[in-house]
């Protein structure tokens, strides 16, 4: 995908300007349908499960995603882009800090 287009650049800038969960929830809800938000959340969950070596069949059952979508997430997870790995590492780091502080 070519990210060098003013519309895509503006979207990235907008996301980077979000300061907290409330702002992010409001923006995502205005940007996407409820169905799209649920779908993206399922894909992130699938990526996390794949990093834990959970079988595709279990991921499909737990998330409701098709085998094709799980395979696509696996391809992106292990591909050059690295977006899923970056965010999963950040989430795990953030969660481990909260757990150590007793904030989970």
VOFITI-478073 format. One line per 8 residues: for each residue z, y, x of N, C-alpha, C. Coordinates in nm, 4 decimals. Layout:
residues N
Z Y X Z Y X Z Y X  ... .
***
This chain:
residues 104
0.0000 -0.1171 0.0841 0.0000 0.0000 0.0000 0.0000 0.1233 0.0886  -0.0770 0.2209 0.0488 -0.0832 0.3475 0.1216 0.0232 0.4417 0.0641  0.1222 0.4734 0.1452 0.2304 0.5613 0.1008 0.1978 0.7082 0.1254  0.0859 0.7351 0.1888 0.0492 0.8720 0.2228 -0.0291 0.9378 0.1101  0.0376 0.9552 0.0005 -0.0216 1.0220 -0.1140 0.0903 1.1073 -0.1732  0.0572 1.2263 -0.2154 0.1592 1.3239 -0.2556 0.2528 1.2721 -0.3642  0.2002 1.1966 -0.4593 0.2837 1.1433 -0.5662 0.3869 1.0452 -0.5140  0.3449 0.9555 -0.4264 0.4375 0.8565 -0.3699 0.5378 0.9232 -0.2770 .
0.4917 1.0201 -0.1992 0.5824 1.0934 -0.1106 0.6886 1.1668 -0.1927  0.6467 1.2242 -0.3054 0.7409 1.2960 -0.3926 0.8448 1.2002 -0.4506  0.8024 1.0798 -0.4888 0.8949 0.9800 -0.5418 0.9991 0.9423 -0.4367  0.9559 0.9197 -0.3148 1.0493 0.8848 -0.2066 1.1474 0.9987 -0.1818  1.0974 1.1212 -0.1778 1.1856 1.2366 -0.1580 1.2877 1.2458 -0.2709  1.2426 1.2218 -0.3936 1.3332 1.2290 -0.5091 1.4449 1.1260 -0.4965  1.4099 1.0034 -0.4582 1.5105 0.8977 -0.4431 1.6107 0.9345 -0.3338  1.5622 0.9888 -0.2253 1.6504 1.0266 -0.1146 1.7455 1.1409 -0.1497 .
1.7113 1.2192 -0.2506 1.7963 1.3309 -0.2916 1.9106 1.2894 -0.3837  1.9060 1.1673 -0.4366 2.0116 1.1217 -0.5264 2.1424 1.1083 -0.4500  2.2512 1.1587 -0.5069 2.3775 1.1668 -0.4344 2.4810 1.0626 -0.4738  2.4684 1.0035 -0.5919 2.5710 0.9092 -0.6355 2.5146 0.8133 -0.7414  2.5975 0.7207 -0.7839 2.5534 0.6187 -0.8793 2.5121 0.6808 -1.0123  2.5853 0.7808 -1.0586 2.5518 0.8441 -1.1864 2.4129 0.9075 -1.1817  2.3844 0.9841 -1.0770 2.2525 1.0461 -1.0631 2.1435 0.9399 -1.0551  2.1717 0.8352 -0.9801 2.0737 0.7288 -0.9614 2.0467 0.6565 -1.0928 .
2.1511 0.6238 -1.1671 2.1336 0.5589 -1.2976 2.0511 0.6459 -1.3913  2.0819 0.7744 -1.3961 2.0084 0.8656 -1.4842 1.8597 0.8723 -1.4468  1.8339 0.8834 -1.3166 1.6949 0.8936 -1.2712 1.6177 0.7650 -1.3001  1.6774 0.6506 -1.2641 1.6088 0.5235 -1.2861 1.5831 0.5010 -1.4347  1.6784 0.5387 -1.5202 1.6600 0.5188 -1.6640 1.5464 0.6066 -1.7166  1.5325 0.7277 -1.6631 1.4222 0.8148 -1.7046 1.2891 0.7678 -1.6472  1.2937 0.7098 -1.5293 1.1723 0.6679 -1.4590 1.1152 0.5373 -1.5137  1.2029 0.4433 -1.5487 1.1592 0.3087 -1.5864 1.2112 0.2708 -1.7242 .
1.1483 0.1688 -1.7803 1.1995 0.1136 -1.9048 1.3203 0.0263 -1.8746  1.3971 -0.0026 -1.9774 1.5128 -0.0909 -1.9601 1.4679 -0.2277 -1.9086  1.3552 -0.2750 -1.9591 1.3011 -0.4044 -1.9165 1.2661 -0.4038 -1.7676  1.2057 -0.2948 -1.7203 1.1712 -0.2844 -1.5780 1.2965 -0.2821 -1.4907  1.3980 -0.2100 -1.5335 1.5223 -0.2036 -1.4577 1.5841 -0.3432 -1.4470  1.5874 -0.4151 -1.5586 1.6422 -0.5514 -1.5579 1.5615 -0.6421 -1.4655  1.4287 -0.6293 -1.4695 1.3407 -0.7110 -1.3854 1.3678 -0.6853 -1.2373  1.3797 -0.5580 -1.1990 1.4035 -0.5249 -1.0589 1.5409 -0.5733 -1.0138 .
1.6399 -0.5661 -1.1022 1.7733 -0.6169 -1.0694 1.7682 -0.7680 -1.0462  1.6897 -0.8385 -1.1282 1.6746 -0.9838 -1.1114 1.6070 -1.0166 -0.9783  1.5081 -0.9380 -0.9409 1.4391 -0.9620 -0.8140 1.5331 -0.9413 -0.6955  1.6164 -0.8383 -0.7029 1.7127 -0.8161 -0.5953 1.8113 -0.9324 -0.5883  1.8580 -0.9782 -0.7039 1.9489 -1.0931 -0.7073 1.8811 -1.2160 -0.6471  1.7539 -1.2372 -0.6795 1.6796 -1.3505 -0.6235 1.6713 -1.3385 -0.4712  1.6453 -1.2185 -0.4216 1.6376 -1.1984 -0.2762 1.7712 -1.2299 -0.2103  1.8803 -1.1877 -0.2733 2.0132 -1.2184 -0.2185 2.0371 -1.3690 -0.2181 .
1.9995 -1.4352 -0.3262 2.0186 -1.5798 -0.3357 1.9325 -1.6522 -0.2326  1.8114 -1.6034 -0.2114 1.7238 -1.6645 -0.1108 1.7835 -1.6522 0.0291  1.8490 -1.5396 0.0577 1.9112 -1.5246 0.1901 2.0267 -1.6228 0.2073  2.0833 -1.6677 0.0952 2.1914 -1.7661 0.0987 2.1376 -1.9094 0.0905  2.0052 -1.9226 0.1005 1.9377 -2.0537 0.1005 1.9583 -2.1318 -0.0305  1.9733 -2.0608 -0.1401 1.9873 -2.1255 -0.2703 1.8489 -2.1729 -0.3144  1.8379 -2.2940 -0.3681 1.7076 -2.3488 -0.4080 1.6382 -2.2645 -0.5160  1.5055 -2.2623 -0.5093 1.4245 -2.1891 -0.6062 1.4636 -2.2244 -0.7487 .
1.4823 -2.3540 -0.7765 1.5107 -2.3975 -0.9135 1.6407 -2.3350 -0.9656  1.7398 -2.3219 -0.8803 1.8662 -2.2597 -0.9195 1.8461 -2.1107 -0.9433  1.7677 -2.0478 -0.8581 1.7389 -1.9046 -0.8723 1.6653 -1.8790 -1.0028  1.5653 -1.9625 -1.0315 1.4893 -1.9485 -1.1563 1.5818 -1.9608 -1.2770  1.6690 -2.0599 -1.2733 1.7599 -2.0848 -1.3848 1.8588 -1.9694 -1.4023  1.9140 -1.9206 -1.2921 2.0168 -1.8170 -1.2995 1.9605 -1.6792 -1.3327  1.8398 -1.6495 -1.2841 1.7836 -1.5154 -1.3048 1.6854 -1.5086 -1.4207  1.6272 -1.6232 -1.4576 1.5239 -1.6220 -1.5597 1.3865 -1.5832 -1.5057 .
1.3757 -1.5683 -1.3742 1.2467 -1.5351 -1.3122 1.1593 -1.6593 -1.3051  1.0296 -1.6372 -1.3048 0.9359 -1.7489 -1.2901 0.9328 -1.7953 -1.1456  0.8835 -1.9162 -1.1242 0.8720 -1.9682 -0.9872 0.7769 -1.8809 -0.9057  0.6748 -1.8266 -0.9703 0.5796 -1.7388 -0.9013 0.6494 -1.6125 -0.8512  0.7337 -1.5542 -0.9352 0.8052 -1.4326 -0.8950 0.9048 -1.4622 -0.7842  0.9753 -1.5739 -0.7942 1.0702 -1.6112 -0.6881 0.9946 -1.6309 -0.5564  0.8801 -1.6954 -0.5623 0.7992 -1.7163 -0.4413 0.7512 -1.5828 -0.3848  0.7145 -1.4899 -0.4721 0.6699 -1.3575 -0.4273 0.7855 -1.2827 -0.3611 .
0.9045 -1.2900 -0.4198 1.0216 -1.2262 -0.3593 1.0484 -1.2878 -0.2223  1.0378 -1.4200 -0.2125 1.0590 -1.4881 -0.0844 0.9572 -1.4405 0.0195  0.8339 -1.4240 -0.0236 0.7285 -1.3765 0.0674 0.7617 -1.2364 0.1187  0.8024 -1.1474 0.0292 0.8376 -1.0109 0.0701 0.9645 -1.0101 0.1542  1.0599 -1.0942 0.1187 1.1856 -1.1027 0.1929 1.1605 -1.1414 0.3380  1.0676 -1.2318 0.3583 1.0389 -1.2826 0.4926 0.9185 -1.2155 0.5580  0.8617 -1.1165 0.4915 0.7430 -1.0485 0.5430 0.7759 -0.9347 0.6376  0.6715 -0.8614 0.6731 0.6836 -0.7531 0.7706 0.7588 -0.6321 0.7167 .
0.7478 -0.6061 0.5872 0.8066 -0.4853 0.5300 0.9552 -0.4723 0.5535  1.0286 -0.5785 0.5224 1.1708 -0.5811 0.5499 1.2585 -0.5026 0.4543  1.2029 -0.4544 0.3443 1.2807 -0.3738 0.2510 1.3978 -0.4477 0.1893  1.3742 -0.5705 0.1448 1.4835 -0.6488 0.0873 1.5930 -0.6730 0.1916  1.5541 -0.7092 0.3118 1.6541 -0.7381 0.4158 1.7380 -0.6154 0.4475  1.6740 -0.5002 0.4531 1.7467 -0.3765 0.4829 1.8533 -0.3518 0.3768  1.8138 -0.3576 0.2504 1.9088 -0.3243 0.1449 2.0150 -0.4318 0.1292  1.9805 -0.5583 0.1452 2.0796 -0.6653 0.1354 2.1829 -0.6507 0.2472 .
2.1381 -0.6225 0.3684 2.2319 -0.6005 0.4793 2.3238 -0.4820 0.4512  2.2685 -0.3741 0.3972 2.3496 -0.2569 0.3655 2.4494 -0.2884 0.2545  2.4057 -0.3614 0.1523 2.4959 -0.3985 0.0430 2.6090 -0.4866 0.0934  2.5760 -0.5846 0.1764 2.6791 -0.6737 0.2287 2.7764 -0.5986 0.3193  2.7240 -0.5077 0.3995 2.8093 -0.4263 0.4869 2.9030 -0.3403 0.4020  2.8482 -0.2758 0.3010 2.9265 -0.1900 0.2116 3.0334 -0.2713 0.1390  2.9951 -0.3883 0.0876 3.0898 -0.4738 0.0152 3.2003 -0.5256 0.1065  3.1667 -0.5571 0.2322 3.2700 -0.6084 0.3232 3.3688 -0.4974 0.3591 .
3.3221 -0.3749 0.3701 3.4117 -0.2616 0.3973 3.5052 -0.2425 0.2780  3.4497 -0.2467 0.1564 3.5336 -0.2301 0.0371 3.6357 -0.3430 0.0259  3.5951 -0.4652 0.0583 3.6883 -0.5780 0.0503 3.8032 -0.5607 0.1483  3.7715 -0.5144 0.2685 3.8765 -0.4925 0.3687 3.9736 -0.3840 0.3242  3.9229 -0.2883 0.2465 4.0070 -0.1801 0.1970 4.0765 -0.2174 0.0651  4.0399 -0.3338 0.0109 4.0970 -0.3769 -0.1160 4.0369 -0.3059 -0.2348  3.9094 -0.2614 -0.2215 3.8451 -0.1823 -0.3264 3.7430 -0.2598 -0.4081  3.7242 -0.3867 -0.3844 3.6188 -0.4606 -0.4527 3.6306 -0.4435 -0.6007 .
***
